[in-house]
């Protein structure tokens, strides 16, 4: 069976997503440590190593509180928004999951992971310095947890990760959105559904077990006690292109899989994890 096309920017996007997950974990752990009086700290270099950054990129210290300023340049690419922020004393570049912002808008940007000589293949440019952050916030409305300094106890990427609740662009909904990879060559599984049909018939499928074949576009392990798999088959478009699946099985981006699990509609896990359709506790067969 022909393999579907995986976007050229996959490597870049994977690096960025790993960094985002680390930042989310840092913010959550920092808040918990603050409540318990903890004072352990982890060096930013270790966090960068966990992100699996390419050798051309080196990590530096995370900023302690973040910045506030005016957006002087912005662009969207590969599911992320890049902004240049003028604080009045300096100009910095920052990136977060795709967010609706505009030039001239004043925003607050939380602490982030500094990447040096970061090469964006989708934008065909190299950023001498850019901060990957958990979100962009209206000026003065950045949550306290996002302003906290990193604390110890991250333990890699196995802990809970929390989207940037309250961030601009839908209260964290952007974190659940995977861009349409324009997958092709994926045939509908016998006796099952394609992804477009699941979205179209979601009301009648709520609580029922479905079977669907798809190409793995994104895989995030061990978040909230489960693995998160995003699959696409080319049948849907825009918001219906991608189907989120939870499972104990580990896969890799690019795998062709058949999943079988229970459909849940309008599922809200809290902390910004909201899905109009999700397939839970699925069995996964790699083909």
FENNOR-V11978 format. One record per run of one state. SS is the DSSP state (a for helix, b for strand, c for the rest). FROM is the first residue (numbers start at 0). TO is the last residue. If there is no record, write none. Layout:
SS;FROM;TO  SS;FROM;TO
This chain:
c;0;8  a;9;35  c;36;42  a;43;50  c;51;56  b;57;59  c;60;65  b;66;76  c;77;78  b;79;85  c;86;89  b;90;96  c;97;104  b;105;108  c;109;110  b;111;119  c;120;123  b;124;132  c;133;134  b;135;137  c;138;142  a;143;146  c;147;171  a;172;175  c;176;191  b;192;192  c;193;193  a;194;199  c;200;200  a;201;204  c;205;207  b;208;222  c;223;224  b;225;231  c;232;236  a;237;239  c;240;241  b;242;246  c;247;254  b;255;269  c;270;271  b;272;285  c;286;286
